[in-house]
Amino acid sequence: MGTRLNSLLSNIEKTRGEMIELAHRYGYSNPNVVQCSQKLDSLLNVYNNFGKK
């Protein structure tokens, strides 16, 4: 597995954990949770398109 892919996967897991923590603390509709969720969506889109170029 390449360094870029490892870094991407690590970032996905970190962001997922952050989102879960924020959601437990503030609730799912909190703007910080929504923003973190959008960041996670973006990272997952990058992962899904990884290597398709």
Rosetta silent file (secondary structure, phi, psi, omega in degrees, C-alpha in Angstrom):
SEQUENCE: MGTRLNSLLSNIEKTRGEMIELAHRYGYSNPNVVQCSQKLDSLLNVYNNFGKK
SCORE:     score description
SCORE:     0.000 S_00000001
   1 L     0.000  135.020 -176.932    0.000    0.000    0.000 S_00000001
   2 L   -74.558  161.709  179.855    1.374    3.390   -0.961 S_00000001
   3 H   -60.839  -41.347 -179.807    2.244    6.193    1.390 S_00000001
   4 H   -63.531  -40.924  179.392   -0.498    8.443   -0.017 S_00000001
   5 H   -67.298  -42.341  177.401   -3.135    5.760    0.501 S_00000001
   6 H   -60.254  -42.980  179.030   -1.951    5.068    4.062 S_00000001
   7 H   -63.656  -42.119  178.659   -2.084    8.777    4.824 S_00000001
   8 H   -62.922  -46.471  179.588   -5.583    9.029    3.349 S_00000001
   9 H   -63.087  -39.454  177.404   -6.850    6.055    5.355 S_00000001
  10 H   -63.300  -42.671  179.220   -5.322    7.467    8.526 S_00000001
  11 H   -65.606  -38.280  177.245   -6.991   10.816    7.895 S_00000001
  12 H   -61.897  -47.736 -178.862  -10.340    9.087    7.280 S_00000001
  13 H   -64.768  -40.530  178.479  -10.124    7.212   10.599 S_00000001
  14 H   -62.771  -45.579 -178.868   -9.043   10.334   12.486 S_00000001
  15 H   -67.293  -39.241  177.299  -11.897   12.375   11.019 S_00000001
  16 H   -60.728  -46.413  178.511  -14.427    9.607   11.695 S_00000001
  17 H   -62.218  -41.041  178.001  -13.364    9.448   15.340 S_00000001
  18 H   -62.836  -43.154 -179.813  -13.528   13.224   15.646 S_00000001
  19 H   -63.597  -43.100  179.187  -17.026   13.289   14.161 S_00000001
  20 H   -62.094  -44.764  178.931  -18.259   10.590   16.549 S_00000001
  21 H   -62.116  -45.674  179.214  -16.820   12.435   19.537 S_00000001
  22 H   -62.771  -40.647 -179.225  -18.367   15.741   18.449 S_00000001
  23 H   -65.204  -39.814  177.718  -21.740   14.085   17.838 S_00000001
  24 H   -65.914  -36.234 -176.253  -21.751   12.528   21.300 S_00000001
  25 H   -78.552  -41.853 -169.868  -20.826   15.840   22.866 S_00000001
  26 H  -117.401  -11.717 -176.221  -23.033   18.262   20.891 S_00000001
  27 L    95.772  159.108 -171.734  -25.636   16.222   18.995 S_00000001
  28 L   -70.164  -25.043 -175.322  -25.881   15.355   15.334 S_00000001
  29 L   -93.727    2.855  177.614  -27.241   18.675   14.084 S_00000001
  30 L   -62.999  136.881 -178.800  -24.481   20.814   15.583 S_00000001
  31 H   -55.652  -34.014  178.428  -22.700   22.845   12.862 S_00000001
  32 H   -67.533  -36.339  177.914  -19.300   21.469   13.922 S_00000001
  33 H   -68.316  -44.405  179.354  -20.556   17.904   13.538 S_00000001
  34 H   -61.678  -42.937  179.079  -22.063   18.681   10.132 S_00000001
  35 H   -63.231  -41.888  178.607  -18.812   20.303    8.988 S_00000001
  36 H   -65.881  -38.847  177.379  -16.796   17.304   10.171 S_00000001
  37 H   -62.514  -40.554  178.408  -19.233   14.960    8.416 S_00000001
  38 H   -65.753  -38.150  176.064  -18.775   16.901    5.185 S_00000001
  39 H   -63.014  -43.417  178.319  -14.995   16.630    5.552 S_00000001
  40 H   -62.641  -42.738  176.943  -15.345   12.871    6.053 S_00000001
  41 H   -56.942  -44.493 -179.881  -17.585   12.645    2.962 S_00000001
  42 H   -62.569  -44.228  178.415  -14.952   14.462    0.946 S_00000001
  43 H   -63.389  -40.186  179.059  -12.192   12.139    2.174 S_00000001
  44 H   -67.115  -34.565  175.362  -14.306    9.084    1.382 S_00000001
  45 H   -64.450  -40.832  176.926  -14.940   10.428   -2.126 S_00000001
  46 H   -61.994  -43.369  178.915  -11.188   10.783   -2.615 S_00000001
  47 H   -61.484  -45.306 -179.085  -10.742    7.203   -1.380 S_00000001
  48 H   -63.708  -28.547  179.351  -13.463    5.908   -3.705 S_00000001
  49 L   -96.935    1.651 -177.077  -11.779    7.605   -6.660 S_00000001
  50 L   -61.418  126.558  177.322   -8.256    6.625   -5.608 S_00000001
  51 L    80.052    5.296 -179.651   -6.374    5.069   -8.494 S_00000001
  52 L   -87.723   -5.524 -177.995   -9.138    5.667  -11.070 S_00000001
  53 L   -72.950    0.000    0.000   -7.114    8.290  -12.928 S_00000001
